[in-house]
Amino acid sequence: MTPRNDTLLDLLRVGEPDHAALVTAEAGETLTYGLLDEVVATLAGRLATLGVTRGSRVTLVVPDGSDFLRLLFAIASLGATAAPLNPAYTRDEYEFYLADLEPKLLLLPAGDLQAARDAAGGDLLIVDVVRDAELTLLSDGRPVAAGTPSSAADPDDVALLLHTSGTTSRPKLVPLLQRNLMLSARTIASFYDLGRSDVSYCAMTLFHVHGLVASTFGALAGGGTVVVPRRFAPRAFWPHLRQYGVTWFSAGPTLHQMILDRADAEGPPRTLRFTRSCSSALTPALMQRAEEVLRVPMVEAYGMTEASHQMASNPLPPNDRKPGSVGVATGTEIAIVDAHGNALPAGSAGEVAIKGPSVTPGYLSNESANADAFFGEWFRTGDRGVLDDDGYLRLEGRLKEMILRGGENISPYEVEAVLLAHPAVADAICFGLDDEKYGERVGAAVTLAGAAGERELIDYCRERLAAFKVPETVHVLDAIPRTATGKVQRKRVGASLAQSSR
């Protein structure tokens, strides 16, 4: 067993060499820890031949699956930086992100993703990834031979370079160090008592920290197995759970809803021991439904890119889980602070601030953003929340998304939770609408799974909310726009609906 060194390569040496590390769900292909380590070393040699070394940035636009993970580990093993992007981006989006990242090379599936190729132009080296047993790399159509790497990973190397979701501002570049990610992975493994017998199912995309750090790195940090679908499909999810003896999985509330809607008669496997929800607010109603269908506890967690994912989580039984809470601090310190950074007492609402070794050292080349986000060692999350006497955190929404109506702060989460409790509502979003008299009015939009009209939904809210929190308009949509991780863009949706209704 290799000594602990706080680099991502250490994850490949936690499990026994002959134990399954990665399983490709659709094909049933298995990579043991020992074989994965060898494959990554070979890929690292090929990347070294292409000039990748410590500090190089490599943009990775490869669909989910073990191919993505093998390439990412190979990049990290050289002390280089992986900058994964969403394969669904348009040419304009690729142009923006590639200009921002300035990578050394771009890894793309062979013969695919023309939008990314067009955006790259003629100056950026494009390397084709062939999905074969060797994961062959092609440069100018010729296979790349493995060379001898001239660098190796260090805990202070930037392993990942990710953009913030940009829901309220221009996306910022977040560097995550090897040691940041390793601390987060080990915290997740320890907090949920993950071990060799655990099997994680990666339902979330790998180009964001939820699927990558929680479902994958966390599972490997426990020496267990990760089942990775090449493309998540709710219909295939249930057979995969049973086929591979999955013991836990993590997803956002939107995916949990889709999973439950596709539940089949056979139900979950007996191996399942818990589920986890993160990335956006989980309603108590969805939590209850999930536990009834899956027959195991669901824990809600709180994470963000800047913290290498998890900052807090509800614990597993027999410890207390509190519906509506994102749990207690895990691997970080959490405080509620006022606008000046002063700590507030338990029960007081304010901004959630965190500090700890999993937190990014700061946004890349963005002094103004760092000045706004950091005070000393503390990082301002931009979320409004309350800590109770037991240290459990309840979130009230993004500070910039709080609705200020006539001097009253209104949490969009609270209004959404009420709407989602209506039996005809499948999805909901709440937002502020500009108003000359009150500053903002409360608006909402829903998608329906049954029959309900605007007046019925407003009356339903009026029975359950103070008058100033009741939405004045409720739009019925075919779908509510969300980011790849399930986050809603309230300001943009509200502005769009206000414009279309004029």
C-alpha positions as CSV (number, residue, x, y, z in Angstrom):
1,M,0.0,0.0,0.0
2,T,1.4,3.4,-1.1
3,P,1.8,5.9,1.8
4,R,-0.8,8.7,2.0
5,N,0.3,11.7,0.0
6,D,-2.7,13.8,-0.5
7,T,-2.8,13.5,-4.3
8,L,-5.5,12.0,-6.4
9,L,-3.3,9.1,-7.4
10,D,-3.6,8.0,-3.8
11,L,-7.3,7.1,-4.5
12,L,-6.1,4.4,-6.9
13,R,-4.1,2.7,-4.2
14,V,-6.7,2.7,-1.4
15,G,-8.5,-0.5,-2.5
16,E,-7.0,-3.9,-2.9
17,P,-5.4,-4.4,-6.3
18,D,-7.9,-7.1,-7.4
19,H,-11.0,-5.3,-6.1
20,A,-13.3,-3.6,-8.6
21,A,-12.8,0.2,-8.7
22,L,-14.8,1.3,-11.7
23,V,-17.6,-0.5,-13.5
24,T,-19.1,0.8,-16.8
25,A,-22.8,0.2,-16.1
26,E,-24.1,-0.5,-19.7
27,A,-21.2,-2.8,-20.7
28,G,-20.4,-4.4,-17.4
29,E,-16.7,-3.7,-17.9
30,T,-14.7,-3.7,-14.7
31,L,-11.4,-2.0,-13.9
32,T,-9.8,-3.2,-10.7
33,Y,-7.7,-0.9,-8.6
34,G,-4.6,-2.5,-9.8
35,L,-5.5,-2.3,-13.5
36,L,-6.8,1.2,-13.2
37,D,-3.5,2.3,-11.7
38,E,-1.7,0.7,-14.7
39,V,-4.1,2.2,-17.3
40,V,-3.7,5.7,-15.8
41,A,0.1,5.4,-15.9
42,T,0.0,4.5,-19.6
43,L,-2.3,7.4,-20.4
44,A,-0.1,9.8,-18.4
45,G,2.8,8.7,-20.6
46,R,0.8,9.5,-23.8
47,L,-0.2,12.9,-22.4
48,A,3.5,13.5,-21.5
49,T,4.4,12.8,-25.2
50,L,2.0,15.6,-26.1
51,G,3.8,18.0,-23.8
52,V,1.6,17.8,-20.8
53,T,3.5,18.5,-17.6
54,R,3.0,20.2,-14.2
55,G,0.8,23.2,-14.6
56,S,-0.5,22.4,-18.1
57,R,-4.2,22.9,-18.6
58,V,-6.0,20.2,-20.4
59,T,-9.7,20.8,-21.4
60,L,-11.6,17.5,-21.1
61,V,-14.8,17.2,-23.1
62,V,-15.6,13.5,-22.9
63,P,-19.0,11.9,-22.0
64,D,-19.5,10.4,-18.6
65,G,-18.1,7.0,-17.9
66,S,-14.8,5.3,-17.0
67,D,-13.1,7.0,-20.0
68,F,-13.6,10.4,-18.4
69,L,-12.2,9.2,-15.1
70,R,-9.2,7.5,-16.5
71,L,-8.2,10.6,-18.4
72,L,-8.8,12.9,-15.5
73,F,-6.6,10.7,-13.2
74,A,-3.9,10.6,-15.9
75,I,-3.9,14.4,-16.1
76,A,-3.8,14.8,-12.4
77,S,-1.0,12.3,-12.0
78,L,1.3,14.6,-14.0
79,G,0.6,17.6,-11.8
80,A,-1.4,19.1,-14.7
81,T,-4.8,20.7,-14.4
82,A,-8.0,19.1,-15.8
83,A,-10.7,21.6,-17.0
84,P,-13.8,19.5,-17.8
85,L,-16.6,21.0,-19.8
86,N,-20.2,20.0,-20.6
87,P,-20.4,18.1,-23.9
88,A,-23.8,19.7,-24.5
89,Y,-22.4,23.2,-24.8
90,T,-22.9,25.2,-28.0
91,R,-20.1,26.6,-30.2
92,D,-20.5,30.1,-28.6
93,E,-20.3,28.5,-25.1
94,Y,-17.2,26.6,-26.0
95,E,-15.6,29.7,-27.4
96,F,-16.2,31.5,-24.1
97,Y,-14.8,28.8,-21.9
98,L,-11.8,27.9,-24.1
99,A,-10.8,31.6,-24.2
100,D,-11.1,31.8,-20.5
101,L,-9.2,28.5,-19.8
102,E,-6.4,28.9,-22.4
103,P,-5.6,25.2,-22.4
104,K,-2.6,23.4,-23.8
105,L,-4.8,20.9,-25.6
106,L,-8.4,19.8,-26.0
107,L,-9.4,16.1,-25.5
108,L,-12.5,15.2,-27.5
109,P,-14.3,11.9,-28.5
110,A,-13.0,10.8,-31.8
111,G,-15.2,12.1,-34.7
112,D,-17.6,13.8,-32.3
113,L,-18.5,17.3,-30.8
114,Q,-18.1,19.4,-33.9
115,A,-19.2,22.5,-32.0
116,A,-16.1,22.2,-29.8
117,R,-13.9,21.6,-32.8
118,D,-15.2,24.7,-34.5
119,A,-14.8,26.8,-31.4
120,A,-11.2,25.6,-31.0
121,G,-10.2,27.0,-34.3
122,G,-6.7,26.2,-35.7
123,D,-4.5,27.2,-32.9
124,L,-5.5,24.8,-30.2
125,L,-4.2,21.2,-30.3
126,I,-7.2,18.7,-30.5
127,V,-6.5,15.2,-29.4
128,D,-9.1,12.5,-30.3
129,V,-10.0,9.9,-27.7
130,V,-10.9,6.5,-29.2
131,R,-13.2,4.5,-27.0
132,D,-11.4,1.2,-27.2
133,A,-9.8,-1.1,-24.6
134,E,-6.6,1.0,-24.7
135,L,-8.3,4.4,-24.8
136,T,-6.1,5.3,-27.7
137,L,-5.2,9.0,-28.2
138,L,-4.9,10.3,-31.7
139,S,-3.0,13.5,-32.7
140,D,-3.4,14.4,-36.4
141,G,-4.9,11.0,-36.9
142,R,-1.9,9.1,-35.6
143,P,-1.8,7.1,-32.3
144,V,0.2,8.8,-29.5
145,A,2.9,6.6,-28.0
146,A,3.6,6.6,-24.3
147,G,6.6,8.6,-23.2
148,T,8.3,9.1,-19.9
149,P,6.6,11.8,-17.7
150,S,8.9,14.6,-16.6
151,S,6.6,15.6,-13.7
152,A,4.6,14.0,-10.9
153,A,1.7,15.3,-8.8
154,D,2.2,17.4,-5.7
155,P,-0.6,18.1,-3.1
156,D,-0.4,21.8,-4.0
157,D,-0.9,21.3,-7.7
158,V,-4.2,22.6,-9.2
159,A,-6.0,19.3,-10.1
160,L,-9.3,20.9,-11.3
161,L,-10.2,24.2,-12.8
162,L,-14.0,24.7,-12.8
163,H,-16.3,27.6,-13.5
164,T,-19.0,28.6,-11.1
165,S,-22.5,28.2,-12.3
166,G,-22.9,31.9,-13.0
167,T,-26.5,32.1,-11.8
168,T,-26.1,35.7,-10.7
169,S,-22.9,36.9,-12.3
170,R,-20.3,36.0,-14.9
171,P,-18.8,32.6,-14.2
172,K,-15.6,32.7,-12.2
173,L,-12.7,30.2,-12.4
174,V,-12.3,28.0,-9.3
175,P,-9.0,26.2,-8.9
176,L,-9.1,23.1,-6.6
177,L,-5.9,21.7,-5.4
178,Q,-5.1,18.0,-5.1
179,R,-5.1,18.3,-1.3
180,N,-8.5,20.1,-1.4
181,L,-10.1,17.3,-3.3
182,M,-8.5,14.5,-1.2
183,L,-9.6,16.1,2.1
184,S,-13.2,16.3,0.7
185,A,-13.1,12.7,-0.6
186,R,-11.8,11.4,2.7
187,T,-14.3,13.4,4.7
188,I,-17.2,12.0,2.7
189,A,-15.9,8.4,3.0
190,S,-15.5,8.8,6.8
191,F,-18.8,10.6,7.4
192,Y,-20.9,7.9,5.7
193,D,-18.6,5.1,6.8
194,L,-17.9,4.0,3.3
195,G,-15.8,0.9,2.9
196,R,-14.7,-1.9,0.6
197,S,-18.1,-3.5,0.4
198,D,-19.8,-0.3,-0.7
199,V,-20.9,0.2,-4.3
200,S,-21.7,3.8,-5.4
201,Y,-23.9,4.6,-8.4
202,C,-22.8,7.8,-10.1
203,A,-26.0,9.4,-11.2
204,M,-24.7,12.9,-11.5
205,T,-22.5,14.3,-14.3
206,L,-18.7,14.0,-13.8
207,F,-17.9,17.5,-15.1
208,H,-19.3,19.0,-11.8
209,V,-18.1,18.3,-8.2
210,H,-21.2,16.5,-7.0
211,G,-20.8,13.4,-9.2
212,L,-17.0,13.6,-9.3
213,V,-16.1,14.2,-5.7
214,A,-19.0,12.6,-3.8
215,S,-20.1,9.7,-5.9
216,T,-16.6,8.8,-7.3
217,F,-13.7,10.2,-5.2
218,G,-15.6,9.6,-1.9
219,A,-16.4,6.0,-2.9
220,L,-12.8,5.3,-3.9
221,A,-11.5,6.9,-0.7
222,G,-13.3,4.1,1.1
223,G,-11.8,1.4,-1.1
224,G,-15.2,0.6,-2.6
225,T,-16.6,0.4,-6.2
226,V,-18.1,3.1,-8.4
227,V,-20.6,2.1,-11.1
228,V,-20.5,4.8,-13.8
229,P,-23.1,4.9,-16.6
230,R,-22.0,6.5,-19.8
231,R,-25.3,8.3,-19.8
232,F,-27.7,8.4,-16.9
233,A,-31.2,7.1,-17.7
234,P,-33.9,6.8,-15.1
235,R,-35.4,3.7,-16.8
236,A,-32.0,1.9,-16.6
237,F,-31.2,3.1,-13.1
238,W,-33.4,0.5,-11.3
239,P,-32.0,-2.6,-13.1
240,H,-28.5,-1.3,-12.6
241,L,-29.0,-0.9,-8.8
242,R,-30.0,-4.6,-8.6
243,Q,-27.4,-5.9,-11.1
244,Y,-24.4,-4.3,-9.3
245,G,-25.6,-4.5,-5.7
246,V,-25.5,-0.8,-5.2
247,T,-25.3,0.3,-1.6
248,W,-25.7,4.1,-2.0
249,F,-26.1,6.8,-4.5
250,S,-26.3,10.6,-4.6
251,A,-28.3,12.9,-6.8
252,G,-30.0,16.3,-6.9
253,P,-33.7,16.6,-6.1
254,T,-34.6,16.8,-9.8
255,L,-32.9,13.5,-10.6
256,H,-34.4,11.9,-7.4
257,Q,-37.9,12.9,-8.7
258,M,-37.2,11.4,-12.1
259,I,-35.8,8.2,-10.4
260,L,-38.9,7.8,-8.2
261,D,-41.2,8.4,-11.2
262,R,-39.6,5.5,-12.9
263,A,-39.7,3.1,-10.0
264,D,-40.5,-0.5,-11.1
265,A,-42.3,-3.3,-9.4
266,E,-39.1,-5.1,-8.3
267,G,-38.1,-2.1,-6.2
268,P,-34.6,-1.4,-4.8
269,P,-32.0,-4.1,-4.0
270,R,-31.6,-5.3,-0.4
271,T,-28.0,-4.1,-0.6
272,L,-29.0,-0.4,-0.6
273,R,-28.3,1.2,2.7
274,F,-28.8,5.0,2.1
275,T,-29.3,7.7,-0.4
276,R,-28.0,11.2,-0.5
277,S,-29.4,14.5,-1.9
278,C,-27.3,17.6,-2.7
279,S,-26.9,20.5,-5.3
280,S,-30.3,22.1,-4.5
281,A,-32.9,22.2,-1.8
282,L,-34.7,18.9,-0.9
283,T,-38.3,19.3,0.1
284,P,-39.5,17.3,3.1
285,A,-42.2,15.8,0.9
286,L,-39.7,14.5,-1.6
287,M,-37.5,13.1,1.2
288,Q,-40.5,11.2,2.6
289,R,-41.5,9.8,-0.8
290,A,-37.9,8.7,-1.5
291,E,-37.7,6.9,1.8
292,E,-41.0,5.1,1.3
293,V,-40.0,3.9,-2.2
294,L,-36.3,3.2,-1.6
295,R,-36.9,1.8,2.0
296,V,-33.6,3.4,3.3
297,P,-32.7,6.7,4.9
298,M,-32.1,9.7,2.8
299,V,-29.6,12.3,4.0
300,E,-29.5,15.9,2.6
301,A,-26.1,17.5,2.2
302,Y,-24.7,20.9,1.3
303,G,-21.9,21.5,-1.1
304,M,-20.4,23.9,-3.6
305,T,-17.6,24.0,-6.1
306,E,-15.5,26.4,-4.0
307,A,-15.4,23.9,-1.1
308,S,-14.5,20.9,-3.2
309,H,-18.1,19.9,-2.8
310,Q,-19.4,18.8,0.7
311,M,-19.5,21.3,3.6
312,A,-22.3,19.9,5.7
313,S,-24.6,16.8,5.8
314,N,-27.2,15.2,7.8
315,P,-25.7,12.1,9.5
316,L,-27.0,8.5,9.0
317,P,-29.1,6.9,11.7
318,P,-29.0,6.4,14.6
319,N,-27.9,10.1,14.6
320,D,-30.5,12.7,14.1
321,R,-31.6,13.7,10.6
322,K,-33.6,16.9,10.4
323,P,-35.8,17.4,7.3
324,G,-35.4,20.9,5.9
325,S,-31.8,21.0,7.2
326,V,-28.6,20.4,5.3
327,G,-27.0,18.9,8.5
328,V,-23.9,19.6,10.5
329,A,-20.4,20.7,9.4
330,T,-18.2,18.0,7.7
331,G,-14.6,18.8,7.2
332,T,-15.2,22.5,7.4
333,E,-16.1,25.0,10.1
334,I,-19.4,26.8,9.5
335,A,-20.4,30.2,10.9
336,I,-23.3,32.6,10.4
337,V,-22.0,36.1,9.9
338,D,-23.4,39.6,9.4
339,A,-22.5,41.9,6.5
340,H,-19.2,42.8,8.3
341,G,-18.1,39.2,8.9
342,N,-19.1,39.2,12.6
343,A,-20.3,35.9,13.9
344,L,-24.0,35.7,14.9
345,P,-25.5,33.6,17.7
346,A,-27.4,30.3,17.1
347,G,-30.9,31.0,15.8
348,S,-29.9,34.2,13.9
349,A,-30.2,34.4,10.2
350,G,-27.2,35.7,8.2
351,E,-24.7,34.7,5.6
352,V,-23.1,31.2,5.7
353,A,-19.3,31.4,6.0
354,I,-16.9,28.4,5.9
355,K,-13.3,27.7,6.4
356,G,-11.2,24.5,6.1
357,P,-8.6,22.7,4.1
358,S,-11.1,21.7,1.3
359,V,-11.8,25.4,0.4
360,T,-10.2,26.8,-2.8
361,P,-7.3,29.1,-2.3
362,G,-9.2,31.8,-4.3
363,Y,-10.7,32.6,-7.6
364,L,-8.2,32.6,-10.5
365,S,-7.0,36.1,-11.6
366,N,-10.0,37.8,-10.0
367,E,-8.9,40.1,-7.1
368,S,-12.3,41.8,-6.8
369,A,-14.1,38.5,-6.5
370,N,-11.7,37.3,-3.8
371,A,-12.0,40.6,-1.9
372,D,-15.7,40.1,-1.8
373,A,-15.7,36.4,-1.0
374,F,-12.9,36.1,1.6
375,F,-12.3,37.7,5.0
376,G,-9.3,36.2,6.6
377,E,-9.5,32.4,6.3
378,W,-13.3,32.6,6.0
379,F,-15.2,32.2,2.7
380,R,-18.6,33.8,2.2
381,T,-20.8,31.3,0.4
382,G,-23.5,33.8,-0.6
383,D,-26.1,31.7,1.0
384,R,-28.4,32.9,3.8
385,G,-28.9,30.4,6.6
386,V,-29.5,29.7,10.3
387,L,-27.5,27.4,12.7
388,D,-29.6,25.8,15.5
389,D,-28.3,25.0,18.9
390,D,-27.3,21.5,17.8
391,G,-25.2,22.9,14.9
392,Y,-27.6,21.9,12.2
393,L,-27.8,24.4,9.3
394,R,-31.0,25.5,7.6
395,L,-30.6,27.4,4.3
396,E,-33.0,30.2,3.3
397,G,-31.7,30.8,-0.2
398,R,-29.0,32.8,-2.0
399,L,-28.6,36.3,-0.6
400,K,-28.8,37.8,-4.0
401,E,-32.0,35.7,-4.7
402,M,-33.8,36.7,-1.5
403,I,-36.9,38.6,-2.3
404,L,-37.1,42.0,-0.5
405,R,-40.8,43.0,-0.4
406,G,-41.5,46.2,1.5
407,G,-38.6,45.5,3.9
408,E,-39.4,41.8,4.5
409,N,-36.9,39.2,3.4
410,I,-38.7,36.3,1.7
411,S,-36.9,33.0,1.1
412,P,-37.8,31.6,-2.4
413,Y,-37.1,28.1,-0.9
414,E,-40.0,28.5,1.5
415,V,-42.5,29.4,-1.2
416,E,-41.3,26.6,-3.5
417,A,-41.6,24.1,-0.7
418,V,-45.3,25.1,-0.2
419,L,-46.1,24.9,-3.9
420,L,-44.3,21.5,-4.2
421,A,-46.5,20.1,-1.4
422,H,-49.6,20.7,-3.7
423,P,-50.5,17.3,-5.2
424,A,-50.8,18.6,-8.7
425,V,-47.4,20.4,-8.7
426,A,-44.4,18.5,-10.2
427,D,-41.8,21.3,-10.0
428,A,-41.7,24.9,-8.8
429,I,-39.6,28.1,-8.8
430,C,-40.1,31.3,-6.9
431,F,-38.6,34.7,-7.9
432,G,-38.8,38.4,-7.2
433,L,-40.5,40.8,-9.7
434,D,-39.5,44.5,-9.7
435,D,-42.1,46.7,-8.2
436,E,-42.2,50.5,-7.7
437,K,-44.2,50.4,-4.4
438,Y,-42.7,47.4,-2.6
439,G,-39.3,47.1,-4.3
440,E,-40.2,43.5,-5.3
441,R,-43.3,41.3,-5.6
442,V,-43.4,37.6,-5.3
443,G,-43.8,35.5,-8.4
444,A,-43.7,31.8,-9.1
445,A,-43.8,29.3,-11.9
446,V,-44.8,25.6,-11.8
447,T,-45.0,22.5,-13.9
448,L,-48.0,20.3,-13.3
449,A,-48.6,16.5,-12.8
450,G,-52.3,17.1,-12.4
451,A,-55.0,19.7,-12.8
452,A,-54.6,23.0,-11.0
453,G,-55.2,26.6,-11.9
454,E,-53.3,29.8,-10.9
455,R,-56.0,30.9,-8.5
456,E,-56.1,27.5,-6.8
457,L,-52.3,27.5,-6.3
458,I,-52.3,31.1,-4.9
459,D,-55.1,30.2,-2.5
460,Y,-53.2,27.1,-1.4
461,C,-50.2,29.3,-0.6
462,R,-52.3,31.8,1.2
463,E,-53.5,29.1,3.6
464,R,-49.9,28.2,4.4
465,L,-47.9,31.4,4.2
466,A,-48.0,34.9,5.6
467,A,-49.7,37.3,3.3
468,F,-46.5,39.1,2.2
469,K,-45.0,35.8,1.1
470,V,-47.9,34.6,-1.2
471,P,-47.0,34.8,-4.9
472,E,-49.1,37.3,-6.8
473,T,-48.7,35.3,-10.0
474,V,-48.1,31.7,-10.7
475,H,-47.1,30.8,-14.3
476,V,-47.7,27.2,-15.6
477,L,-44.7,26.1,-17.7
478,D,-43.9,22.9,-19.7
479,A,-40.5,22.8,-17.9
480,I,-38.5,24.9,-15.5
481,P,-35.0,25.8,-16.8
482,R,-32.2,24.4,-14.7
483,T,-28.5,24.1,-14.9
484,A,-26.7,20.8,-15.5
485,T,-26.6,20.2,-11.7
486,G,-30.3,21.0,-11.2
487,K,-29.9,24.6,-10.0
488,V,-32.6,27.1,-10.9
489,Q,-31.8,30.6,-12.3
490,R,-34.5,32.5,-10.5
491,K,-33.6,36.0,-11.6
492,R,-33.4,35.1,-15.2
493,V,-36.6,33.0,-15.2
494,G,-38.5,35.8,-13.4
495,A,-37.2,38.5,-15.8
496,S,-38.1,36.4,-18.8
497,L,-41.6,35.7,-17.6
498,A,-42.2,39.3,-16.7
499,Q,-41.1,40.4,-20.2
500,S,-43.3,37.8,-21.9
501,S,-46.4,38.8,-19.9
502,R,-46.1,42.5,-21.0
